[in-house]
Amino acid sequence: MIFACLALWALPLQALESSQGALRVEEKAQGLSAPWGFGFLPSGEVLITEKAGRLLRLDPDGGLSEITGLGEIANRGQGGLLDILVPGAFETRRELFFTFAKPQGQGEGTAVARARLSPAGDALQDWTVIYEMTPGSSGGRHFGSRLVEARDGTLFVTIGERGDRPSAQDLSRENGSVLRISRAGEVPRDNPFVGQEGVRGAIWSYGHRNPQGAALDLDGQLWVSEHGAKGGDEVNRVVKGANYGWPVISYGRHYSGAKIGEGTAKPGMEQPAHYWDPSIAPSGLMIYSGALWPEWRGDVFTGSLKFGFLSRLDPSESSGDGWTEERIEGPETGRLRDLREAPDGAIWILSEEQGALYRLSP
């Protein structure tokens, strides 16, 4: 199915003001419905997921078309078709990876699927679920669901606690954890909990609430951004086997105003590198290479679903809550769901509010 041209490649909309001067904004696609993730193909196309269960291909000439072949998707609440990963070996294998909400009897759970993109680029082939969280969760909240390829080729997968707070401390379930699996969905032997009775071996870290952003830094270290409750959104450096404390410790409070757990710190539980209070609802995470803006090399970017801005965090400078922050905002930054650095160093942002994909450049 071919859509009308929804991209305006030559027309700059406006400039976003930043500490490094004006950022030129180009609208690449519009008319998107609840877009969630995107990825760049080596040939120049961009693949975009929509939560309701549609995968789109944006061609270099601006054409937008639908790719068929997705498996069954549970579009419920915050769940649906979520992230997409174009791995480094795509050109030789044509494999893509997806996270999505999978029907599991009475409820749904976050799952990972692998498929091959057809030679014509218009269909997925051999859709295969390679991993799914333990069944038993219900409701439409906190699927997490970012995918990151580690430098060794394994996959990191973020999963929220599905609204079941105590489950984030239960290692017999994947709720509230970061997983590490192979490209086939197998558990690597060097994962931290392999061989422990009653523990899910895919778990890499736990005690997370709802991590909706994940990225490697310039040294290959994994970081995640995650939603707190009323306050307490966090950026965390993910350490093998570590416990990030939810719901025992937090810098936020329950939506009722009640205290969360035991306070803000406890021995054996990690502290965030940065936290927000009030919450901004961070989604998508990118650690910038410095290609077009050298002064931003190593800076951490995330989008705000709540307040509609692009957040730039500088790990080299500290504030009371963690790192110093610059907020870049304009009409195009409404409910930013995902952001990525393109191969040429430009920053692309995906606005759920605008239903559009934008390219930022100097």
N, C-alpha and C positions, 0 to 999 in steps of 0.2 A: 504494500500500500504506500503510495507516494503522496506526500503532503505538499501543499503550496509552499513556495519558498518563504521560510520564516526567519531568514538571517539577513542582516543588513551589514555586510562586511566592510563597506567603505565609509559609512556615515558615523562619525563620532557623535555620541549623544551629548556629553558634557564632561567636565573635568571634576575629579574628586580631589580636594585639597589634602595634602599630606606634608609631613616634615621634610620630605624629599621633593617638594614641589607638586605641581599638578599631575595627577594621574589621568591619562587619556582613556576614556571609556568607549568601547565599541560593543554594540549589541550583536551577538552572534546568532542567537536563536530566541524566539519569543513564542507565546502561546502554549507553553509547557504546563502540564497539569500535575501539581504536587511533585516536582522533580526532587530526586533524593541524592543521586551520585552521578559521577561522570568520569570518563577516562579517555586518554589520547591513544589512538592507534598510530603505529609507525608511519603509515601511509598518509597521515594528515587528517583522517576523519576523527570525530569525537563521538563516543557512545554515551548516551544519557539514559538513566533509569527514571521511571515514574512510579510512584508508590502503588498505584492501582494495578500495576502489572503490565507495563508497556516498556519496551526497550527501543530507543530511537537511535538513528545514525545521522549525524550532521556531517555533510560532505564539505570539502574545501570550497565548493562553489556556492554554498549556502543552502542546498537542498536538504530537506529533512524527511527521512523515511522510517517506517517501522520494520523492526527485525522480528521475525516469527521464531517459534520453537521453544519458548519458555515453558517450564513445568508449572505445576499447580501452585498458585500463590494465594495466601490468606491475607486479604486486604481488610484488616480490622484495626481500628484505633490507630496506634502509631506503627503498626506492622503492615507489611506489604512487600513489594520488590524494593530492596534497599540499596546496598552498595554494589559496586562493580570494580573489579581489579583487572587491568591489562598487565600481565606479568612481563618480565624482561625477555622471556623466551618466546613471546607471541609470534614473531616472524617465522620461527621454525615449527612451532606446534599449533598455532592459531587457537590456543586455549584461552578461555576467559573464565573468571571466577565471580560468583555472585553470593551475596547474603540476602536472605528473605525470610518472611514469616511462613513457616510450613504448618499445614494442618496436622494436628496430633490428637485425633480422637475428640475429646471434649474441649481441647484448647489448641494453642499454637505455640511453636517454639522457633527460635532463631536457628537457621540451617545454612549450610554452605553447599553450593552446587558448582559443578564444572561443566563446561560445554565448549564445543569448537565452533568457530565462526566459519560459515560456508565460504568457498572460494569467491562467490559473487558478493559476499558481505551482506546478504539479505535474510539469512536464517541461521539459527543455532542448530547444531547437530549434537546428538548423543548427550542431551541434558542428563546429568547424573548427580544425585545428592551424595556428597562425599562425607558429610558430617552433619549431625543435628543434635541439639541439646537434649538432655534427658526429658522425656515427656512428663507432664504433670503441672505445667504452668497454665494459667488462664488469664483472661482479661487482655486489654489492648495496650498495655503500657510497657515501656522500658525494654525494647528489643536490642538496644545498643546498635551493633551491626556495622562496624567498619572493618575493612580488610586491608592488610598491609603485607607486602612481600618482604621478608627479611633477606639480608645479603646472602644467606646460605640457601635460599630458595624455599624455605619453609614459609608458612602463612600464619600471620597473627590475625585473630578474629576477636572482636569485642562483643560481649553479651551483657545486657543489663539484667538486673535482678527480677525483672518482670513484675515489679510492684510487690514482691514478696521479700520484705527487708531482711529477715533472718537468713534467708537462703544464700545471701552473699557471703556468709561465713561457713557455709556447709559445703565441704569439698566433695561430697558424694553427688553434687549437682553442679552444672556449669553456670547457674545463675550468678550474675554479678562478677564475671571473671573475664580475663583475657586468655584466650586459648592459643596454643601453638600446635599446628598440624602440618603434615606433609601435603604435597600437591595431590596425593591420592586419598587424603583424609585420615591417614594413619597417625598414630602417636609417636613422635620421635623418642628414641631411647634416652636421650639426655634431658627430657623434660623433668621438672623438679619433683613431681610426685609419682613418677612411674614406679610401679611395683608395690605401692602402699595399698593395703586392703581397704576397700570401700571408698577409694578416692578416684575421681575421674582423671586419668592420666594426661588428658589434653590440657589441663589447666596449667597456665604459666604464672598467673598472678590472680589474686581474688580480693574480695572486700570492696568491689567497685559498685557504684549505684547505677549509672546509665551512661557508659562511655560512647559518645557519638562522634568523636574525633580521634584519629590515630595517624601517626606519621613517624618515619625515621628521621633522626637528625643527621648532620653531615658526617658523623662518625658511625652511623648505622644503629644507634641506640633508639629504642622504641619509646615514644611518648604518647599519652592519651589525654584528651579533654573530656570531662564528664559532668553531667548535671548533678547538682546538689538538690536539696529541697528548697526551702525558703532561705536563700543564701547558701554558700558553701559549694558553688561550682568550682571545679578544680582542674589544674593541669598537673599531671603526674609523670615522673620518670619511671618507667615500668621495669622493675627489677625481678629477675627470675625467683619465683617462689614467695614473693613478698605479699603481705596483707595490707591493703589500703584502708581498712578500718570501718567501712560502712557495714552496718548502721551503729557501730559502737562509738566511733568518733566522727565529728563533722564540725565545720565552721558555720553551719547553718542551723536552722530550726525547722521543725515540722510546720506544715502549712497552717496548723492550728495555733502555732506560736509556742507549742510545747518544746522542751529541751530534747535533743537527740542524744540517745545513748549516755555515755559517761563523760562527755566533754570534748575537747579539741585534741587531746593527745593521750596515748597509752603506750607503754613499752611493748615492742614487738609489732607496732603498726606504723606504717610510713606516713610522713608528712607531705602535703602537696608542695610542689615548687612554687605554685601560685594559686590563689583562690580569689573568688569574687563574692562580695556581699554588699549590695543585693545581687541576686543571681542575674546572669545575662542569657542563660540557656545556650551554651556554646555547642556548635555543631560544625563538623569539618575541622581539620587541623592540617597545617602546612608549615614546614620549617624551611626557610628560604635559602637558596644557594648563593644569592648575591649577584647573579648573572647580569641583571639590568640595573639593580640598585645595590652597589657594593656595600653601602652603609648598613643595609639590612641583612647582611650575611649572617646566618644562624638565628635570626629572629623568628619568633613563633607567631603564626597568624591563625586566628579562628574567627568564625562568624557568630553573630548574636541572633538567635531566633526571636528573642524577647524585645530587644531595643533597636534592632536593625542597623548594626554597624559592623565594620570590619575591624577586628581588634589586632593590633600589633604589639607583641610583648617582647621586651629587650632583656634577655637573660643576664646581660652584663651590668644592668642597673637594677637596684632594689627599691621597693616602696614598702609601705606597711603591710600589704597583703601578699607581697612576693616581688614580682618584677614590675618595672615601670611599663605603663601602657599608653599607647596612642590609639585613639578611636577615629577611624576614617569612615565618614558617612555621607550618604546622599540617597536619592530615590532608588538607585540600583542596589543598595545594600539592605533592603527590607527582607527580613527573615532569611538570612543566608544559611543555606542548608549544606553546601559543600564548597570547597575551594581547593585549587591545585595549581602547582607551578607547571607551565607548559614547557616543552623541550627547548624553546627559545628564551626562557626566563621570564616571559610574561606571566601575570597572575590572572587566572580565570576564576570567576565567582558565579555561583548558582543561586539565584534568588527565588525562593518559594513564593514570596509575596508578589513579585513581578511576573513569575512564570517565565523567567528569562535567564539566559547564559550570557555573561559579559567577559570581555578581555580588557585587562588593565595593562597599560604600558606607559613609559615616560613621555 
